[in-house]
Amino acid sequence: MPTETTVEKYKDDLTANLLETCTGSGLLKGLLLETPDIEEAWMRLAPSFYGDAVRNFNAYPEYCLACAGYLGMAIAYLWDKDWAGFDDMDDYITDNILKDRKHSVPAMQTCSANAYHFLMRECMEPGTAEAYQFFLVTVEVMFKIGAAIELGRLGYKYEKMDLGN
């Protein structure tokens, strides 16, 4: 069983890897954009998302990881709406919510492929508790990367504010 430190290091390394990839391709500017609202949405949605993702991972690993990113994009774009459907999540989100396949599809293809290869480098025994734990972390990171990409596309950025008057 992996230690909490091992899992956190994996999460940090995967996040850094995907952030570097997205920055290199111009999707992000070196920062993982995030908000408490989006994090809260993930905490609500993750349990039901995990069930579908785990059932489909062996047949469609990169697709399952990409769906987490698409979910992050959708939540970042329109987090006060609700919808359902794992099987057509990528089409539904890109066509009905984001309406921008030229931006979202290549981003998720690249990120999900990188995340999958990153996960496979860990060489875990399939079906073990360790493999499941690292899979859940990978899905969460993909969600956050997707949300950050969409926040960046929408023009959000971190700016230093002078709070003194």
DSSP file (Angstrom, degrees, kcal/mol; ACC not computed):
  #  RESIDUE AA STRUCTURE BP1 BP2  ACC     N-H-->O    O-->H-N    N-H-->O    O-->H-N    TCO  KAPPA ALPHA  PHI   PSI    X-CA   Y-CA   Z-CA
    1    1 A M              0   0    0      0, 0.0     2,-0.0     0, 0.0   129,-0.0   0.000 360.0 360.0 360.0 131.0    0.0    0.0    0.0
    2    2 A P        -     0   0    0      0, 0.0     2,-0.1     0, 0.0   131,-0.0  -0.356 360.0-118.4 -70.9 150.4    1.5    3.4   -1.0
    3    3 A T     >  -     0   0    0      1,-0.1     4,-2.2    -2,-0.0     5,-0.2  -0.433  24.0-110.6 -81.3 162.7    2.1    5.9    1.7
    4    4 A E  H  > S+     0   0    0      1,-0.2     4,-2.6     2,-0.2     5,-0.2   0.876 121.0  54.6 -59.8 -37.1    0.4    9.3    1.8
    5    5 A T  H  > S+     0   0    0      2,-0.2     4,-2.4     1,-0.2    -1,-0.2   0.901 107.1  49.9 -63.6 -41.6    3.7   10.9    1.0
    6    6 A T  H  > S+     0   0    0      2,-0.2     4,-2.3     1,-0.2    -2,-0.2   0.912 112.7  46.4 -63.5 -43.8    4.1    8.7   -2.1
    7    7 A V  H  X S+     0   0    0     -4,-2.2     4,-2.7     2,-0.2    -2,-0.2   0.914 112.9  49.4 -66.3 -43.4    0.6    9.5   -3.3
    8    8 A E  H  X S+     0   0    0     -4,-2.6     4,-2.9     2,-0.2    -2,-0.2   0.900 110.9  50.2 -63.9 -40.3    1.1   13.2   -2.7
    9    9 A K  H  X S+     0   0    0     -4,-2.4     4,-2.9     2,-0.2     5,-0.2   0.925 111.0  49.0 -63.6 -43.6    4.5   13.2   -4.6
   10   10 A Y  H  X S+     0   0    0     -4,-2.3     4,-2.9     2,-0.2     5,-0.3   0.939 112.5  48.3 -58.8 -46.9    2.8   11.4   -7.5
   11   11 A K  H  X S+     0   0    0     -4,-2.7     4,-2.5     1,-0.2    -2,-0.2   0.925 113.8  46.1 -60.4 -46.6    0.0   14.0   -7.5
   12   12 A D  H  X S+     0   0    0     -4,-2.9     4,-2.5     2,-0.2    -1,-0.2   0.911 114.6  47.6 -62.8 -43.5    2.5   16.9   -7.4
   13   13 A D  H  X S+     0   0    0     -4,-2.9     4,-2.4     2,-0.2    -2,-0.2   0.908 113.4  47.3 -66.6 -42.5    4.7   15.4  -10.1
   14   14 A L  H  X S+     0   0    0     -4,-2.9     4,-2.7    -5,-0.2     5,-0.3   0.925 112.4  49.8 -64.1 -44.4    1.7   14.6  -12.4
   15   15 A T  H  X S+     0   0    0     -4,-2.5     4,-2.6    -5,-0.3     5,-0.2   0.931 112.4  47.5 -59.8 -45.7    0.3   18.1  -11.9
   16   16 A A  H  X S+     0   0    0     -4,-2.5     4,-2.4     2,-0.2    -1,-0.2   0.900 111.8  51.2 -62.0 -41.4    3.7   19.7  -12.7
   17   17 A N  H  X S+     0   0    0     -4,-2.4     4,-2.2     2,-0.2    -2,-0.2   0.939 114.6  41.2 -61.9 -48.8    4.0   17.5  -15.8
   18   18 A L  H  X S+     0   0    0     -4,-2.7     4,-2.7     2,-0.2     5,-0.2   0.860 113.5  53.7 -70.4 -34.9    0.6   18.4  -17.2
   19   19 A L  H  X S+     0   0    0     -4,-2.6     4,-2.3    -5,-0.3    11,-0.3   0.908 110.1  48.0 -64.2 -41.2    1.0   22.0  -16.2
   20   20 A E  H  X S+     0   0    0     -4,-2.4     4,-2.7    -5,-0.2    -2,-0.2   0.916 112.2  49.4 -64.3 -43.2    4.3   22.1  -18.1
   21   21 A T  H  X S+     0   0    0     -4,-2.2     4,-1.4     1,-0.2    -2,-0.2   0.931 113.9  44.8 -60.4 -46.7    2.7   20.4  -21.1
   22   22 A C  H  <>S+     0   0    0     -4,-2.7     5,-2.4     2,-0.2     6,-1.4   0.840 114.0  49.3 -69.9 -33.3   -0.2   22.9  -21.1
   23   23 A T  H ><5S+     0   0    0     -4,-2.3     3,-1.4     4,-0.2    -1,-0.2   0.911 109.0  53.2 -69.8 -42.6    2.1   25.8  -20.7
   24   24 A G  H 3<5S+     0   0    0     -4,-2.7    -2,-0.2     1,-0.3    -1,-0.2   0.803 111.2  46.1 -62.4 -29.9    4.3   24.6  -23.5
   25   25 A S  T 3<5S-     0   0    0     -4,-1.4    -1,-0.3    -5,-0.2    -2,-0.2   0.344 118.6-110.1 -96.8   7.5    1.4   24.4  -25.8
   26   26 A G  T < 5S+     0   0    0     -3,-1.4    -3,-0.2     2,-0.2    -2,-0.1   0.564  88.2 114.4  82.6   8.4    0.0   27.8  -24.8
   27   27 A L  S   <S+     0   0    0     -5,-2.4     2,-0.3    -6,-0.2    -4,-0.2   0.797  83.2  18.6 -82.0 -28.5   -3.0   26.6  -22.9
   28   28 A L        -     0   0    0     -6,-1.4    -2,-0.2    -9,-0.2     4,-0.1  -0.869  69.3-130.5-134.7 168.8   -1.8   27.8  -19.5
   29   29 A K        -     0   0    0      2,-0.4     3,-0.1    -2,-0.3    -6,-0.1  -0.253  69.1 -75.2-118.7  44.7    0.7   30.3  -18.3
   30   30 A G  S    S+     0   0    0    -11,-0.3     2,-0.4     1,-0.2   -10,-0.1   0.404 106.9  95.2  85.0  -2.9    2.6   28.3  -15.8
   31   31 A L  S    S-     0   0    0    -12,-0.1     2,-1.1   117,-0.1    -2,-0.4  -0.947  72.7-128.7-124.1 143.6    0.0   28.4  -13.1
   32   32 A L        -     0   0    0     -2,-0.4     2,-0.3    -4,-0.1   113,-0.1  -0.779  30.0-147.9 -88.1 101.0   -2.8   26.0  -12.2
   33   33 A L        +     0   0    0     -2,-1.1     2,-0.3   112,-0.1   118,-0.2  -0.526  32.3 154.9 -70.7 130.8   -5.8   28.3  -12.1
   34   34 A E        -     0   0    0     -2,-0.3     3,-0.0   114,-0.1   110,-0.0  -0.989  26.3-159.9-154.7 158.5   -8.4   27.0   -9.5
   35   35 A T     >  -     0   0    0     -2,-0.3     4,-2.1     1,-0.1     5,-0.2  -0.960  32.6-117.7-137.6 155.1  -11.2   28.3   -7.4
   36   36 A P  H  > S+     0   0    0      0, 0.0     4,-2.6     0, 0.0     5,-0.2   0.857 114.0  58.7 -61.1 -34.1  -12.9   27.0   -4.2
   37   37 A D  H  > S+     0   0    0      2,-0.2     4,-2.1     1,-0.2     5,-0.1   0.904 107.8  44.8 -61.7 -41.5  -16.2   26.7   -6.1
   38   38 A I  H  > S+     0   0    0      2,-0.2     4,-2.2     1,-0.2    -1,-0.2   0.902 112.6  50.9 -71.2 -40.5  -14.6   24.3   -8.7
   39   39 A E  H  X S+     0   0    0     -4,-2.1     4,-2.1     2,-0.2    -2,-0.2   0.906 111.0  49.6 -60.6 -41.8  -12.9   22.3   -6.0
   40   40 A E  H  X S+     0   0    0     -4,-2.6     4,-1.6     2,-0.2    -2,-0.2   0.897 108.4  52.7 -64.1 -40.7  -16.3   22.0   -4.1
   41   41 A A  H  X S+     0   0    0     -4,-2.1     4,-2.5     1,-0.2     5,-0.2   0.907 108.2  51.5 -61.6 -41.1  -18.0   20.9   -7.4
   42   42 A W  H  X S+     0   0    0     -4,-2.2     4,-3.1     1,-0.2    -2,-0.2   0.920 106.0  53.8 -61.7 -43.6  -15.3   18.2   -7.8
   43   43 A M  H  < S+     0   0    0     -4,-2.1    -1,-0.2     1,-0.2    -2,-0.2   0.845 113.3  44.1 -61.3 -33.4  -15.9   16.9   -4.2
   44   44 A R  H  < S+     0   0    0     -4,-1.6     4,-0.4    -5,-0.1    -1,-0.2   0.885 122.1  36.5 -75.7 -40.5  -19.6   16.6   -5.0
   45   45 A L  H  X S+     0   0    0     -4,-2.5     4,-2.2     1,-0.2     3,-0.5   0.751  96.4  81.3 -87.3 -26.2  -19.2   15.0   -8.4
   46   46 A A  H  X S+     0   0    0     -4,-3.1     4,-3.2     1,-0.2     5,-0.2   0.873  85.8  56.0 -54.1 -47.6  -16.2   12.8   -7.9
   47   47 A P  H  > S+     0   0    0      0, 0.0     4,-1.1     0, 0.0    -1,-0.2   0.908 114.3  38.9 -57.4 -42.2  -17.9    9.8   -6.2
   48   48 A S  H  > S+     0   0    0     -3,-0.5     4,-1.2    -4,-0.4    -2,-0.2   0.852 116.2  52.5 -75.8 -31.9  -20.4    9.3   -9.1
   49   49 A F  H  X S+     0   0    0     -4,-2.2     4,-2.6     1,-0.2     5,-0.2   0.926 103.6  57.4 -66.2 -44.0  -17.7   10.0  -11.7
   50   50 A Y  H  X S+     0   0    0     -4,-3.2     4,-3.0     1,-0.2     5,-0.3   0.880 101.0  57.2 -55.2 -41.2  -15.3    7.5  -10.2
   51   51 A G  H  X S+     0   0    0     -4,-1.1     4,-1.8    -5,-0.2    -1,-0.2   0.936 112.1  39.2 -58.3 -49.0  -17.8    4.7  -10.6
   52   52 A D  H  X S+     0   0    0     -4,-1.2     4,-1.6     2,-0.2    -1,-0.2   0.908 116.3  51.7 -67.3 -41.5  -18.2    5.2  -14.4
   53   53 A A  H  X S+     0   0    0     -4,-2.6     4,-1.2     1,-0.2    -2,-0.2   0.914 109.8  48.3 -64.0 -43.2  -14.5    5.9  -14.9
   54   54 A V  H  X S+     0   0    0     -4,-3.0     4,-0.5     1,-0.2     3,-0.4   0.914 110.5  51.7 -64.2 -42.6  -13.4    2.7  -13.1
   55   55 A R  H  < S+     0   0    0     -4,-1.8    -1,-0.2    -5,-0.3     4,-0.2   0.826 119.8  35.4 -63.0 -30.9  -15.8    0.5  -15.0
   56   56 A N  H  X S+     0   0    0     -4,-1.6     4,-2.6     1,-0.1     3,-0.3   0.514  91.8  92.6-101.7  -6.2  -14.6    1.9  -18.3
   57   57 A F  H  < S+     0   0    0     -4,-1.2     7,-0.1    -3,-0.4    -2,-0.1   0.895  82.0  52.3 -62.0 -45.5  -10.9    2.4  -17.6
   58   58 A N  T  < S+     0   0    0     -4,-0.5    -1,-0.2     1,-0.2    -2,-0.1   0.879 119.0  36.3 -60.9 -37.9   -9.6   -1.0  -18.8
   59   59 A A  T  4 S+     0   0    0     -3,-0.3    -1,-0.2    -4,-0.2    -2,-0.2   0.839 137.0  17.5 -82.3 -34.0  -11.3   -0.6  -22.2
   60   60 A Y     X  +     0   0    0     -4,-2.6     4,-2.4     1,-0.1    -1,-0.2  -0.504  69.1 160.0-138.9  65.7  -10.8    3.2  -22.7
   61   61 A P  H  > S+     0   0    0      0, 0.0     4,-1.9     0, 0.0     5,-0.2   0.923  78.5  41.9 -61.7 -49.0   -8.1    4.5  -20.3
   62   62 A E  H  > S+     0   0    0      1,-0.2     4,-2.6     2,-0.2     5,-0.2   0.872 113.6  54.4 -68.2 -34.5   -7.2    7.7  -22.0
   63   63 A Y  H  > S+     0   0    0      2,-0.2     4,-2.6     1,-0.2    -1,-0.2   0.925 107.3  50.3 -62.6 -44.5  -10.9    8.5  -22.7
   64   64 A C  H  X S+     0   0    0     -4,-2.4     4,-1.2     1,-0.2    -2,-0.2   0.903 113.0  45.9 -61.8 -41.2  -11.8    8.1  -19.0
   65   65 A L  H  X S+     0   0    0     -4,-1.9     4,-1.4     1,-0.2     3,-0.2   0.899 111.6  52.0 -68.3 -39.7   -9.0   10.4  -18.0
   66   66 A A  H  X S+     0   0    0     -4,-2.6     4,-3.0     1,-0.2     5,-0.2   0.885 102.9  59.3 -62.8 -38.1  -10.0   12.9  -20.7
   67   67 A C  H  X S+     0   0    0     -4,-2.6     4,-2.6     1,-0.2    -1,-0.2   0.868 101.4  54.2 -60.6 -35.0  -13.5   12.8  -19.4
   68   68 A A  H  X S+     0   0    0     -4,-1.2     4,-2.1    -3,-0.2    -1,-0.2   0.913 110.5  46.8 -63.3 -40.6  -12.3   14.1  -16.0
   69   69 A G  H  X S+     0   0    0     -4,-1.4     4,-2.5     2,-0.2    -2,-0.2   0.909 111.4  50.6 -66.0 -42.4  -10.6   17.0  -17.9
   70   70 A Y  H  X S+     0   0    0     -4,-3.0     4,-2.8     2,-0.2    -2,-0.2   0.904 108.8  52.5 -61.0 -40.4  -13.8   17.6  -19.9
   71   71 A L  H  X S+     0   0    0     -4,-2.6     4,-2.7    -5,-0.2    -1,-0.2   0.920 108.8  50.0 -61.8 -43.2  -15.8   17.6  -16.6
   72   72 A G  H  X S+     0   0    0     -4,-2.1     4,-2.4     2,-0.2    -2,-0.2   0.906 110.9  49.9 -60.0 -42.1  -13.3   20.2  -15.2
   73   73 A M  H  X S+     0   0    0     -4,-2.5     4,-2.2     2,-0.2    -2,-0.2   0.932 112.1  47.4 -61.6 -45.7  -13.7   22.3  -18.3
   74   74 A A  H  X S+     0   0    0     -4,-2.8     4,-3.2     1,-0.2    -2,-0.2   0.915 112.0  49.0 -63.7 -43.6  -17.5   22.2  -18.1
   75   75 A I  H  X S+     0   0    0     -4,-2.7     4,-0.7     1,-0.2    -1,-0.2   0.909 111.7  49.7 -63.8 -41.4  -17.5   23.0  -14.4
   76   76 A A  H  < S+     0   0    0     -4,-2.4     3,-0.2    -5,-0.2    -1,-0.2   0.875 117.0  42.0 -63.8 -36.8  -15.2   26.0  -15.0
   77   77 A Y  H  < S-     0   0    0     -4,-2.2    -2,-0.2     1,-0.2    -1,-0.2   0.898 139.9  -0.1 -77.1 -41.7  -17.4   27.2  -17.8
   78   78 A L  H ><  +     0   0    0     -4,-3.2     3,-1.4    -5,-0.2    -1,-0.2  -0.449  67.5 161.3-151.1  65.9  -20.8   26.6  -16.3
   79   79 A W  T 3<  +     0   0    0     -4,-0.7    -4,-0.1     1,-0.3    -3,-0.1   0.504  69.9  66.0 -78.5  -1.1  -20.6   25.2  -12.8
   80   80 A D  T 3  S+     0   0    0     -5,-0.1     2,-0.3     2,-0.0    -1,-0.3   0.388  88.8  79.8 -98.5   5.5  -24.2   26.1  -11.8
   81   81 A K    <   -     0   0    0     -3,-1.4     2,-0.4    -6,-0.1    -3,-0.1  -0.728  68.7-144.4-104.2 159.3  -25.9   23.8  -14.3
   82   82 A D        +     0   0    0     -2,-0.3     2,-0.3     2,-0.0    -2,-0.0  -0.960  25.7 155.0-125.5 144.5  -26.4   20.1  -13.9
   83   83 A W        -     0   0    0     -2,-0.4     2,-0.3     0, 0.0    -2,-0.0  -0.949  20.2-149.4-156.1 169.7  -26.2   17.3  -16.5
   84   84 A A        +     0   0    0     -2,-0.3    -2,-0.0     1,-0.0     0, 0.0  -0.959  39.2 100.7-144.5 160.2  -25.5   13.6  -16.7
   85   85 A G        -     0   0    0     -2,-0.3     7,-0.1     2,-0.0     3,-0.1   0.476  28.2-167.8 126.7  97.5  -24.2   11.0  -19.0
   86   86 A F  S >  S+     0   0    0      1,-0.2     3,-1.5     2,-0.2     4,-0.3   0.877  83.8  63.4 -73.6 -39.2  -20.7    9.4  -19.0
   87   87 A D  T 3  S+     0   0    0      1,-0.3    -1,-0.2     2,-0.1     3,-0.1   0.806 117.8  25.0 -62.6 -32.1  -20.8    7.7  -22.3
   88   88 A D  T 3> S+     0   0    0     -3,-0.1     4,-3.0     1,-0.1    -1,-0.3   0.015  84.0 123.9-119.4  28.5  -21.1   10.9  -24.4
   89   89 A M  H <> S+     0   0    0     -3,-1.5     4,-2.7     1,-0.2     5,-0.3   0.902  73.5  49.7 -57.7 -46.5  -19.5   13.3  -21.9
   90   90 A D  H  > S+     0   0    0     -4,-0.3     4,-2.4     1,-0.2     5,-0.3   0.936 115.8  42.2 -62.1 -46.4  -16.9   14.6  -24.3
   91   91 A D  H  > S+     0   0    0      2,-0.2     4,-2.7     1,-0.2     5,-0.4   0.930 115.6  49.3 -65.4 -45.3  -19.4   15.3  -27.1
   92   92 A Y  H  X>S+     0   0    0     -4,-3.0     4,-2.6     1,-0.2     5,-0.7   0.937 115.4  43.0 -60.2 -47.4  -22.0   16.8  -24.8
   93   93 A I  I  X>S+     0   0    0     -4,-2.7     5,-3.4    -5,-0.3     4,-1.3   0.940 118.7  42.5 -67.5 -46.9  -19.5   19.1  -23.1
   94   94 A T  I  <>S+     0   0    0     -4,-2.4     5,-1.0    -5,-0.3     6,-0.8   0.881 123.8  36.7 -69.6 -36.1  -17.7   20.2  -26.3
   95   95 A D  I  <5S+     0   0    0     -4,-2.7    -2,-0.2    -5,-0.3    -3,-0.2   0.877 130.5  24.4 -83.7 -38.7  -20.9   20.6  -28.4
   96   96 A N  I  <5S+     0   0    0     -4,-2.6    -3,-0.2    -5,-0.4    -2,-0.1   0.722 133.3  23.1-104.7 -24.5  -23.3   22.0  -25.8
   97   97 A I  I  <<S+     0   0    0     -4,-1.3    -3,-0.2    -5,-0.7    -4,-0.1   0.827 133.8  23.9-107.6 -58.7  -21.3   23.7  -23.1
   98   98 A L  I   <S-     0   0    0     -5,-3.4    -4,-0.2    -6,-0.1    -3,-0.2   0.865  75.1-163.7 -78.1 -36.0  -17.9   24.7  -24.5
   99   99 A K      < +     0   0    0     -5,-1.0    -4,-0.2    -6,-0.6     2,-0.1   0.837  59.0 102.2  53.3  37.5  -18.9   24.8  -28.1
  100  100 A D    >>  +     0   0    0     -6,-0.8     4,-2.1     1,-0.1     3,-0.6  -0.590  34.3 163.2-151.6  80.8  -15.3   24.8  -29.0
  101  101 A R  H 3> S+     0   0    0      1,-0.2     4,-1.6     2,-0.2    -1,-0.1   0.825  75.5  64.5 -71.0 -31.3  -13.8   21.5  -30.3
  102  102 A K  H 34 S+     0   0    0      1,-0.2    -1,-0.2     2,-0.1     5,-0.0   0.747 114.2  33.0 -67.5 -20.4  -10.7   23.0  -31.8
  103  103 A H  H <> S+     0   0    0     -3,-0.6     4,-1.1     3,-0.1    -2,-0.2   0.858 124.2  38.9 -95.3 -50.5   -9.6   24.1  -28.3
  104  104 A S  H  X S+     0   0    0     -4,-2.1     4,-2.4     2,-0.2     5,-0.2   0.887 109.4  54.6 -77.4 -41.1  -10.9   21.4  -26.0
  105  105 A V  H  X S+     0   0    0     -4,-1.6     4,-2.5    -5,-0.2     5,-0.2   0.951 111.1  42.6 -64.9 -51.8  -10.3   18.1  -27.9
  106  106 A P  H  > S+     0   0    0      0, 0.0     4,-2.4     0, 0.0     5,-0.2   0.898 114.3  53.3 -62.1 -36.4   -6.6   18.5  -28.6
  107  107 A A  H  X S+     0   0    0     -4,-1.1     4,-2.5     1,-0.2     5,-0.2   0.937 113.3  41.8 -62.0 -46.3   -6.0   19.7  -25.1
  108  108 A M  H  X S+     0   0    0     -4,-2.4     4,-2.5     2,-0.2     5,-0.3   0.844 112.2  54.6 -73.3 -32.7   -7.7   16.7  -23.6
  109  109 A Q  H  X S+     0   0    0     -4,-2.5     4,-1.8    -5,-0.2    -2,-0.2   0.943 114.0  41.6 -63.2 -46.0   -6.1   14.3  -26.0
  110  110 A T  H  X S+     0   0    0     -4,-2.4     4,-2.4    -5,-0.2    -2,-0.2   0.944 118.3  44.7 -66.1 -49.1   -2.7   15.5  -25.1
  111  111 A C  H  X S+     0   0    0     -4,-2.5     4,-2.9    -5,-0.2     5,-0.2   0.908 113.9  48.4 -65.7 -42.5   -3.3   15.7  -21.4
  112  112 A S  H  X S+     0   0    0     -4,-2.5     4,-2.5    -5,-0.2    -1,-0.2   0.892 111.9  49.7 -68.0 -37.2   -5.0   12.4  -21.1
  113  113 A A  H  X S+     0   0    0     -4,-1.8     4,-2.4    -5,-0.3     5,-0.2   0.934 114.0  45.7 -64.2 -44.9   -2.3   10.6  -23.1
  114  114 A N  H  X S+     0   0    0     -4,-2.4     4,-2.4     1,-0.2    -2,-0.2   0.926 113.9  48.5 -63.3 -44.3    0.4   12.2  -20.9
  115  115 A A  H  X S+     0   0    0     -4,-2.9     4,-2.5     2,-0.2    -2,-0.2   0.906 111.3  50.3 -63.8 -41.2   -1.5   11.4  -17.7
  116  116 A Y  H  X S+     0   0    0     -4,-2.5     4,-2.6     2,-0.2    -1,-0.2   0.932 112.7  45.6 -62.7 -46.1   -2.1    7.8  -18.8
  117  117 A H  H  X S+     0   0    0     -4,-2.4     4,-1.6     2,-0.2    -1,-0.2   0.880 111.8  52.7 -66.0 -36.8    1.6    7.3  -19.6
  118  118 A F  H  < S+     0   0    0     -4,-2.4     4,-0.4    -5,-0.2    -1,-0.2   0.924 111.6  46.5 -61.2 -45.1    2.5    8.9  -16.3
  119  119 A L  H >< S+     0   0    0     -4,-2.5     3,-1.3     1,-0.2     5,-0.3   0.905 110.2  52.5 -64.0 -42.8    0.2    6.5  -14.4
  120  120 A M  H >< S+     0   0    0     -4,-2.6     3,-1.7     1,-0.3    -1,-0.2   0.792  97.0  67.2 -67.1 -27.8    1.6    3.5  -16.3
  121  121 A R  T 3< S+     0   0    0     -4,-1.6    -1,-0.3     1,-0.3    -2,-0.2   0.702  86.4  70.7 -64.9 -17.8    5.2    4.4  -15.4
  122  122 A E  T <  S-     0   0    0     -3,-1.3    -1,-0.3    -4,-0.4    -2,-0.2   0.664  93.5-147.7 -73.4 -15.0    4.3    3.6  -11.8
  123  123 A C    <   +     0   0    0     -3,-1.7     2,-0.2    -4,-0.2    -3,-0.1   0.886  30.5 171.3  51.3  50.3    4.1   -0.1  -12.8
  124  124 A M        -     0   0    0     -5,-0.3    -1,-0.2     1,-0.1    -2,-0.0  -0.606  42.4-101.1 -89.4 151.3    1.4   -1.0  -10.3
  125  125 A E    >   -     0   0    0     -2,-0.2     3,-1.6     1,-0.1     6,-0.4  -0.583  46.3-113.3 -68.3 121.0   -0.4   -4.4  -10.3
  126  126 A P  T 3  S+     0   0    0      0, 0.0     3,-0.1     0, 0.0    -1,-0.1  -0.262  97.8  23.5 -57.3 142.6   -3.8   -3.9  -12.0
  127  127 A G  T 3  S+     0   0    0      1,-0.3     2,-0.1     2,-0.1    -2,-0.0   0.451  93.9 125.9  83.4   1.1   -6.8   -4.3   -9.7
  128  128 A T  S <> S-     0   0    0     -3,-1.6     4,-2.2     1,-0.1    -1,-0.3  -0.465  74.3-113.7 -88.9 164.3   -4.9   -3.5   -6.5
  129  129 A A  H  > S+     0   0    0      1,-0.2     4,-2.5     2,-0.2     5,-0.2   0.876 118.7  54.5 -61.2 -37.7   -5.7   -0.9   -4.0
  130  130 A E  H  > S+     0   0    0      2,-0.2     4,-2.4     1,-0.2     5,-0.2   0.933 107.7  48.0 -62.9 -46.5   -2.6    0.9   -4.9
  131  131 A A  H  > S+     0   0    0     -6,-0.4     4,-2.2     1,-0.2    -2,-0.2   0.907 112.8  49.7 -61.1 -41.7   -3.5    1.1   -8.6
  132  132 A Y  H  X S+     0   0    0     -4,-2.2     4,-2.5     2,-0.2    -1,-0.2   0.918 110.0  50.3 -63.5 -44.2   -7.0    2.3   -7.7
  133  133 A Q  H  X S+     0   0    0     -4,-2.5     4,-1.8     1,-0.2    -2,-0.2   0.914 112.7  45.6 -62.7 -43.5   -5.6    5.0   -5.4
  134  134 A F  H  X S+     0   0    0     -4,-2.4     4,-2.2     2,-0.2    -1,-0.2   0.857 110.6  54.7 -69.5 -34.2   -3.2    6.3   -8.0
  135  135 A F  H  X S+     0   0    0     -4,-2.2     4,-2.5    -5,-0.2    -2,-0.2   0.935 107.2  50.2 -61.5 -46.4   -6.0    6.2  -10.6
  136  136 A L  H  X S+     0   0    0     -4,-2.5     4,-2.2     1,-0.2    -2,-0.2   0.897 110.9  49.1 -60.8 -40.6   -8.3    8.3   -8.4
  137  137 A V  H  X S+     0   0    0     -4,-1.8     4,-2.5     2,-0.2    -1,-0.2   0.908 110.2  51.4 -63.9 -41.8   -5.5   10.9   -8.0
  138  138 A T  H  X S+     0   0    0     -4,-2.2     4,-2.4     1,-0.2    -2,-0.2   0.909 109.7  49.6 -62.9 -42.4   -4.9   10.9  -11.8
  139  139 A V  H  X S+     0   0    0     -4,-2.5     4,-2.3     2,-0.2    -1,-0.2   0.921 110.7  50.2 -61.8 -44.4   -8.6   11.5  -12.4
  140  140 A E  H  X S+     0   0    0     -4,-2.2     4,-2.3     1,-0.2    -2,-0.2   0.915 110.4  49.2 -62.2 -43.0   -8.6   14.4   -9.9
  141  141 A V  H  X S+     0   0    0     -4,-2.5     4,-2.7     1,-0.2    -1,-0.2   0.911 109.7  52.1 -63.4 -41.6   -5.5   16.0  -11.5
  142  142 A M  H  X S+     0   0    0     -4,-2.4     4,-2.7     1,-0.2    -1,-0.2   0.902 108.1  51.8 -61.8 -40.2   -7.1   15.7  -14.9
  143  143 A F  H  X S+     0   0    0     -4,-2.3     4,-2.4     2,-0.2    -2,-0.2   0.941 112.0  46.1 -58.6 -47.8  -10.3   17.4  -13.6
  144  144 A K  H  X S+     0   0    0     -4,-2.3     4,-2.5     2,-0.2    -2,-0.2   0.880 112.3  50.0 -65.6 -38.7   -8.2   20.3  -12.2
  145  145 A I  H  X S+     0   0    0     -4,-2.7     4,-2.7     2,-0.2    -1,-0.2   0.927 111.0  49.8 -65.5 -44.3   -6.1   20.6  -15.4
  146  146 A G  H  X S+     0   0    0     -4,-2.7     4,-2.2     1,-0.2    -2,-0.2   0.920 112.0  47.8 -59.6 -43.9   -9.3   20.8  -17.5
  147  147 A A  H  X S+     0   0    0     -4,-2.4     4,-2.7     1,-0.2    -1,-0.2   0.916 112.1  49.8 -63.0 -43.1  -10.8   23.4  -15.2
  148  148 A A  H  X S+     0   0    0     -4,-2.5     4,-2.6     2,-0.2    -2,-0.2   0.903 109.1  51.8 -63.6 -41.4   -7.6   25.4  -15.3
  149  149 A I  H  X S+     0   0    0     -4,-2.7     4,-2.4     1,-0.2    -1,-0.2   0.931 113.2  44.5 -60.6 -45.4   -7.4   25.3  -19.1
  150  150 A E  H  X S+     0   0    0     -4,-2.2     4,-2.2     2,-0.2    -2,-0.2   0.907 111.6  51.9 -69.2 -40.4  -11.0   26.5  -19.4
  151  151 A L  H  <>S+     0   0    0     -4,-2.7     5,-2.5     1,-0.2     4,-0.3   0.919 112.0  48.1 -59.9 -41.9  -10.5   29.3  -16.8
  152  152 A G  H ><5S+     0   0    0     -4,-2.6     3,-1.3     1,-0.2    -2,-0.2   0.914 110.0  51.0 -63.6 -42.6   -7.5   30.4  -18.8
  153  153 A R  H 3<5S+     0   0    0     -4,-2.4    -1,-0.2     1,-0.3    -2,-0.2   0.852 107.3  54.6 -63.1 -34.0   -9.4   30.3  -22.1
  154  154 A L  T 3<5S-     0   0    0     -4,-2.2    -1,-0.3    -5,-0.2    -2,-0.2   0.519 124.1-105.2 -78.7  -4.8  -12.1   32.4  -20.5
  155  155 A G  T < 5 +     0   0    0     -3,-1.3    -3,-0.2    -4,-0.3     2,-0.2   0.516  68.6 147.5  97.4   5.2   -9.5   35.0  -19.5
  156  156 A Y      < +     0   0    0     -5,-2.5     2,-0.3    -6,-0.2    -1,-0.3  -0.498  16.6 159.7 -73.4 144.5   -9.2   34.3  -15.8
  157  157 A K        -     0   0    0     -2,-0.2     2,-0.5     2,-0.0    -5,-0.0  -0.981  44.0-101.5-157.3 159.6   -5.7   34.9  -14.3
  158  158 A Y        -     0   0    0     -2,-0.3     2,-0.4  -127,-0.0  -125,-0.0  -0.761  42.3-179.7 -86.5 129.4   -4.1   35.5  -11.0
  159  159 A E        -     0   0    0     -2,-0.5     2,-0.3     0, 0.0    -2,-0.0  -0.989  32.0-113.4-130.7 141.1   -3.2   39.2  -10.5
  160  160 A K        -     0   0    0     -2,-0.4     2,-0.4     1,-0.0    -2,-0.0  -0.555  36.6-157.7 -70.6 131.0   -1.6   40.8   -7.6
  161  161 A M        -     0   0    0     -2,-0.3     2,-0.9     2,-0.0     3,-0.1  -0.909  16.2-135.9-115.4 140.3   -4.1   43.2   -5.9
  162  162 A D        +     0   0    0     -2,-0.4    -2,-0.0     1,-0.2     0, 0.0  -0.837  23.9 177.6 -91.8 107.2   -3.3   46.1   -3.7
  163  163 A L        +     0   0    0     -2,-0.9     2,-0.3     2,-0.0    -1,-0.2   0.559  52.4  93.6 -89.4  -9.1   -5.8   45.7   -0.8
  164  164 A G              0   0    0      1,-0.1    -2,-0.0    -3,-0.1     0, 0.0  -0.627 360.0 360.0 -83.4 142.0   -4.5   48.8    1.0
  165  165 A N              0   0    0     -2,-0.3    -1,-0.1     0, 0.0    -2,-0.0   0.430 360.0 360.0-106.7 360.0   -6.2   52.1    0.4
